[in-house]
Amino acid sequence: MADSTNADRFARDQQRRIAAATAIGMNALKPMMHFQVSMLRMWADSIERIEASYEKRLEETATKIEEPSDKERAA
């Protein structure tokens, strides 16, 4: 009987230690995850700015190409 009580106590202690270690690990990961998320947001913002710049330049180029053809039609 005493052996099973000690074994149960040992098992509970092990579970508590594992839970505590897991909590410590998760708390340690939290700042790293926040940093990675912020880096992904910066990367996405950069891609969106590049895309907007690309679209703007594409529209400007299309406008420049269309202007001479309009003048040719008028002549």
Sine and cosine of phi, psi and omega as CSV:
sin_phi,cos_phi,sin_psi,cos_psi,sin_omega,cos_omega
0.00,0.00,-0.69,0.72,-0.01,-1.00
-0.91,0.42,-0.56,0.83,0.01,-1.00
-0.91,0.41,-0.67,0.75,0.00,-1.00
-0.93,0.36,-0.57,0.82,0.04,-1.00
-0.91,0.42,-0.69,0.72,0.04,-1.00
-0.91,0.42,-0.62,0.78,0.01,-1.00
-0.91,0.41,-0.66,0.75,0.04,-1.00
-0.90,0.44,-0.69,0.72,0.01,-1.00
-0.89,0.46,-0.69,0.73,0.03,-1.00
-0.88,0.48,-0.68,0.74,0.00,-1.00
-0.90,0.44,-0.68,0.74,0.03,-1.00
-0.90,0.43,-0.66,0.75,0.03,-1.00
-0.89,0.46,-0.65,0.76,0.02,-1.00
-0.90,0.44,-0.66,0.75,0.01,-1.00
-0.89,0.45,-0.65,0.76,0.03,-1.00
-0.90,0.44,-0.67,0.74,0.02,-1.00
-0.90,0.44,-0.66,0.75,0.02,-1.00
-0.90,0.43,-0.68,0.73,0.03,-1.00
-0.89,0.46,-0.66,0.75,0.01,-1.00
-0.91,0.41,-0.68,0.74,0.02,-1.00
-0.90,0.44,-0.64,0.77,0.04,-1.00
-0.90,0.44,-0.69,0.72,0.02,-1.00
-0.89,0.46,-0.67,0.75,0.03,-1.00
-0.89,0.45,-0.69,0.72,0.01,-1.00
-0.89,0.45,-0.67,0.75,0.02,-1.00
-0.92,0.40,-0.63,0.77,0.05,-1.00
-0.91,0.41,-0.55,0.83,0.04,-1.00
-0.95,0.32,-0.55,0.83,-0.01,-1.00
-0.97,0.25,-0.43,0.90,-0.10,-0.99
-0.82,0.58,-0.78,0.63,0.01,-1.00
-0.89,0.45,-0.58,0.81,0.03,-1.00
-0.91,0.41,-0.64,0.77,0.03,-1.00
-0.91,0.41,-0.66,0.75,0.05,-1.00
-0.87,0.49,-0.66,0.75,0.01,-1.00
-0.89,0.45,-0.71,0.71,0.00,-1.00
-0.89,0.45,-0.64,0.77,0.02,-1.00
-0.91,0.42,-0.66,0.75,0.01,-1.00
-0.91,0.41,-0.60,0.80,0.05,-1.00
-0.91,0.41,-0.64,0.77,0.05,-1.00
-0.91,0.42,-0.62,0.79,0.04,-1.00
-0.90,0.43,-0.67,0.74,0.04,-1.00
-0.89,0.46,-0.66,0.75,0.01,-1.00
-0.89,0.45,-0.69,0.73,0.01,-1.00
-0.91,0.41,-0.66,0.75,0.04,-1.00
-0.88,0.47,-0.67,0.75,0.02,-1.00
-0.89,0.46,-0.68,0.73,0.02,-1.00
-0.89,0.45,-0.65,0.76,0.02,-1.00
-0.91,0.42,-0.63,0.78,0.04,-1.00
-0.91,0.41,-0.66,0.75,0.04,-1.00
-0.89,0.46,-0.67,0.74,0.01,-1.00
-0.90,0.44,-0.67,0.74,0.01,-1.00
-0.91,0.42,-0.67,0.75,0.03,-1.00
-0.89,0.45,-0.68,0.74,0.02,-1.00
-0.88,0.47,-0.71,0.70,0.01,-1.00
-0.89,0.45,-0.66,0.75,0.01,-1.00
-0.88,0.47,-0.73,0.69,0.01,-1.00
-0.91,0.42,-0.60,0.80,0.03,-1.00
-0.90,0.44,-0.68,0.74,0.04,-1.00
-0.91,0.42,-0.66,0.75,0.03,-1.00
-0.89,0.46,-0.67,0.75,0.01,-1.00
-0.91,0.41,-0.67,0.74,0.02,-1.00
-0.90,0.44,-0.62,0.78,0.02,-1.00
-0.91,0.41,-0.67,0.74,0.01,-1.00
-0.91,0.42,-0.57,0.82,0.01,-1.00
-0.95,0.30,-0.60,0.80,-0.03,-1.00
-0.96,0.28,-0.55,0.84,-0.06,-1.00
-0.85,0.52,-0.76,0.64,0.01,-1.00
-0.89,0.46,-0.60,0.80,0.00,-1.00
-0.92,0.40,-0.54,0.84,0.08,-1.00
-0.91,0.41,-0.65,0.76,0.02,-1.00
-0.92,0.40,-0.60,0.80,0.01,-1.00
-0.92,0.40,-0.60,0.80,0.01,-1.00
-0.93,0.37,-0.58,0.81,-0.02,-1.00
-0.94,0.34,-0.49,0.87,-0.05,-1.00
-0.98,0.18,0.00,0.00,0.00,0.00
